[in-house]
Amino acid sequence: VNKFVEQARKVLQDPELQVYRAFYGMPEGRVPDDVAAFNSMCSDLAGTQPGRSVAANGCIVESSLILTTSNLHGLLRAGLYSVDQLQGAAQHCWRRCIQLTSNAAAMKDFRLSKYLMKTAAYAWRQMVFYLSVTRADLDTFCDIGTGELDQSPSHPWGERWRKQLERLRACSSGTLAPGTWATPMRGWTVGPRG
């Protein structure tokens, strides 16, 4: 079995990753059997098909990273690190997201903002994974995050981060309905950013 298929299957079947899967809109009960099914899931999750568009293809590659947790799940299950070692990791990732998107001038520079957004999306994805496996109190985490944003009302991405925190909170409470919340934070997009 292909290593990407194998890792995606583990991620899609691990009960500890329910919040992670819900946040990124992964279909419950759908598990890839082979590379073709994995590729199809990546395209479905990205909301686009492979082709000549760099952005569309980037979305699909990013979806493969989401489906496999960039192998964070595999490394955890292999014992390379433990859940106890992850205490505080989600908060560190959250603060990195805020830091990366805090410079208004940088966020207006097309090339620099692309790099910053992709890096922030990667940190956010790690954060959601860490919150899932540590079984963190997501209401408290989101309240703290919102409070930090309230202290920086001029943050260029403040409203976007608030929407992501609201989506995360909805995932934890099971109230996330398709199409009712901001799209999940991603580094690549072919449409407007959520």
DAVENVEN-V223883 format. One record per residue. RES is the residue in three letters. PHI is phi in degrees with one decimal (NA if undefined). OMEGA is omega in whole degrees, 0 to 359 (999 if undefined). Layout:
res=RES phi=PHI omega=OMEGA
res=RES phi=PHI omega=OMEGA
This chain:
res=VAL phi=NA omega=178
res=ASN phi=-58.8 omega=184
res=LYS phi=-63.9 omega=178
res=PHE phi=-69.7 omega=178
res=VAL phi=-61.3 omega=181
res=GLU phi=-61.0 omega=181
res=GLN phi=-67.8 omega=178
res=ALA phi=-61.0 omega=179
res=ARG phi=-60.2 omega=180
res=LYS phi=-64.5 omega=180
res=VAL phi=-63.7 omega=183
res=LEU phi=-71.5 omega=182
res=GLN phi=-107.8 omega=183
res=ASP phi=-79.4 omega=182
res=PRO phi=-63.0 omega=179
res=GLU phi=-68.7 omega=184
res=LEU phi=-99.6 omega=181
res=GLN phi=-58.7 omega=181
res=VAL phi=-65.4 omega=178
res=TYR phi=-58.0 omega=181
res=ARG phi=-63.7 omega=180
res=ALA phi=-64.0 omega=182
res=PHE phi=-58.6 omega=183
res=TYR phi=-91.5 omega=174
res=GLY phi=70.4 omega=178
res=MET phi=-74.1 omega=181
res=PRO phi=-71.1 omega=177
res=GLU phi=-72.4 omega=176
res=GLY phi=85.0 omega=179
res=ARG phi=-98.8 omega=182
res=VAL phi=-129.2 omega=182
res=PRO phi=-71.2 omega=178
res=ASP phi=-92.7 omega=185
res=ASP phi=-153.0 omega=183
res=VAL phi=-61.4 omega=180
res=ALA phi=-62.0 omega=179
res=ALA phi=-67.5 omega=177
res=PHE phi=-63.0 omega=179
res=ASN phi=-59.6 omega=178
res=SER phi=-63.0 omega=178
res=MET phi=-63.1 omega=179
res=CYS phi=-61.8 omega=179
res=SER phi=-64.5 omega=179
res=ASP phi=-62.9 omega=180
res=LEU phi=-64.8 omega=179
res=ALA phi=-75.3 omega=182
res=GLY phi=75.1 omega=181
res=THR phi=-153.9 omega=180
res=GLN phi=-114.2 omega=178
res=PRO phi=-65.1 omega=180
res=GLY phi=-179.4 omega=184
res=ARG phi=-92.0 omega=181
res=SER phi=-79.9 omega=178
res=VAL phi=-62.1 omega=181
res=ALA phi=-64.5 omega=180
res=ALA phi=-63.2 omega=179
res=ASN phi=-65.5 omega=176
res=GLY phi=-62.8 omega=177
res=CYS phi=-61.0 omega=181
res=ILE phi=-68.9 omega=177
res=VAL phi=-61.8 omega=178
res=GLU phi=-61.3 omega=178
res=SER phi=-62.4 omega=177
res=SER phi=-65.9 omega=177
res=LEU phi=-68.4 omega=178
res=ILE phi=-66.1 omega=182
res=LEU phi=-62.7 omega=181
res=THR phi=-104.0 omega=186
res=THR phi=56.0 omega=185
res=SER phi=52.1 omega=179
res=ASN phi=70.4 omega=174
res=LEU phi=-58.6 omega=180
res=HIS phi=-63.2 omega=180
res=GLY phi=-61.5 omega=179
res=LEU phi=-66.9 omega=178
res=LEU phi=-63.7 omega=182
res=ARG phi=-68.6 omega=177
res=ALA phi=-80.4 omega=177
res=GLY phi=86.5 omega=179
res=LEU phi=-71.7 omega=170
res=TYR phi=-154.0 omega=183
res=SER phi=-117.6 omega=178
res=VAL phi=-60.6 omega=179
res=ASP phi=-59.9 omega=180
res=GLN phi=-74.4 omega=183
res=LEU phi=-93.5 omega=179
res=GLN phi=-60.1 omega=181
res=GLY phi=89.0 omega=182
res=ALA phi=-65.6 omega=181
res=ALA phi=-64.9 omega=178
res=GLN phi=-63.0 omega=178
res=HIS phi=-62.7 omega=179
res=CYS phi=-62.4 omega=179
res=TRP phi=-59.6 omega=181
res=ARG phi=-65.3 omega=177
res=ARG phi=-67.5 omega=177
res=CYS phi=-58.1 omega=181
res=ILE phi=-63.5 omega=181
res=GLN phi=-62.2 omega=183
res=LEU phi=-61.9 omega=185
res=THR phi=-107.7 omega=186
res=SER phi=-86.1 omega=183
res=ASN phi=-88.8 omega=184
res=ALA phi=-59.8 omega=180
res=ALA phi=-64.1 omega=180
res=ALA phi=-63.7 omega=182
res=MET phi=-72.4 omega=176
res=LYS phi=-92.0 omega=178
res=ASP phi=-82.9 omega=189
res=PHE phi=-55.4 omega=183
res=ARG phi=-67.0 omega=181
res=LEU phi=-65.7 omega=181
res=SER phi=-65.2 omega=177
res=LYS phi=-61.1 omega=179
res=TYR phi=-62.5 omega=182
res=LEU phi=-63.3 omega=180
res=MET phi=-65.6 omega=180
res=LYS phi=-65.8 omega=179
res=THR phi=-67.7 omega=177
res=ALA phi=-63.7 omega=179
res=ALA phi=-63.4 omega=178
res=TYR phi=-66.0 omega=178
res=ALA phi=-63.2 omega=179
res=TRP phi=-62.4 omega=181
res=ARG phi=-61.3 omega=176
res=GLN phi=-61.9 omega=180
res=MET phi=-59.3 omega=180
res=VAL phi=-62.6 omega=177
res=PHE phi=-61.2 omega=182
res=TYR phi=-61.7 omega=178
res=LEU phi=-61.5 omega=181
res=SER phi=-66.5 omega=186
res=VAL phi=-75.7 omega=177
res=THR phi=-88.9 omega=181
res=ARG phi=55.2 omega=182
res=ALA phi=-66.3 omega=175
res=ASP phi=-76.6 omega=187
res=LEU phi=-71.1 omega=176
res=ASP phi=-62.1 omega=179
res=THR phi=-64.2 omega=180
res=PHE phi=-59.1 omega=181
res=CYS phi=-68.1 omega=177
res=ASP phi=-62.8 omega=179
res=ILE phi=-64.0 omega=179
res=GLY phi=-60.8 omega=178
res=THR phi=-63.5 omega=177
res=GLY phi=-61.4 omega=178
res=GLU phi=-64.8 omega=177
res=LEU phi=-67.0 omega=178
res=ASP phi=-62.6 omega=179
res=GLN phi=-78.4 omega=179
res=SER phi=-128.7 omega=186
res=PRO phi=-62.6 omega=181
res=SER phi=-96.1 omega=180
res=HIS phi=-58.5 omega=184
res=PRO phi=-58.1 omega=181
res=TRP phi=-112.1 omega=184
res=GLY phi=-52.4 omega=182
res=GLU phi=-67.9 omega=178
res=ARG phi=-63.9 omega=179
res=TRP phi=-66.2 omega=176
res=ARG phi=-59.5 omega=180
res=LYS phi=-64.2 omega=178
res=GLN phi=-67.0 omega=177
res=LEU phi=-65.2 omega=177
res=GLU phi=-63.2 omega=178
res=ARG phi=-63.1 omega=179
res=LEU phi=-60.3 omega=179
res=ARG phi=-62.4 omega=179
res=ALA phi=-64.0 omega=178
res=CYS phi=-64.7 omega=182
res=SER phi=-70.6 omega=181
res=SER phi=-92.8 omega=180
res=GLY phi=77.9 omega=182
res=THR phi=-103.3 omega=180
res=LEU phi=-77.2 omega=176
res=ALA phi=-106.1 omega=181
res=PRO phi=-54.1 omega=176
res=GLY phi=79.1 omega=183
res=THR phi=-104.4 omega=183
res=TRP phi=-128.5 omega=176
res=ALA phi=-55.7 omega=175
res=THR phi=-66.8 omega=182
res=PRO phi=-62.4 omega=178
res=MET phi=-59.3 omega=178
res=ARG phi=-139.7 omega=177
res=GLY phi=-80.0 omega=180
res=TRP phi=-109.5 omega=177
res=THR phi=-154.5 omega=174
res=VAL phi=-107.0 omega=180
res=GLY phi=-131.6 omega=180
res=PRO phi=-66.5 omega=179
res=ARG phi=-79.8 omega=180
res=GLY phi=-86.6 omega=999
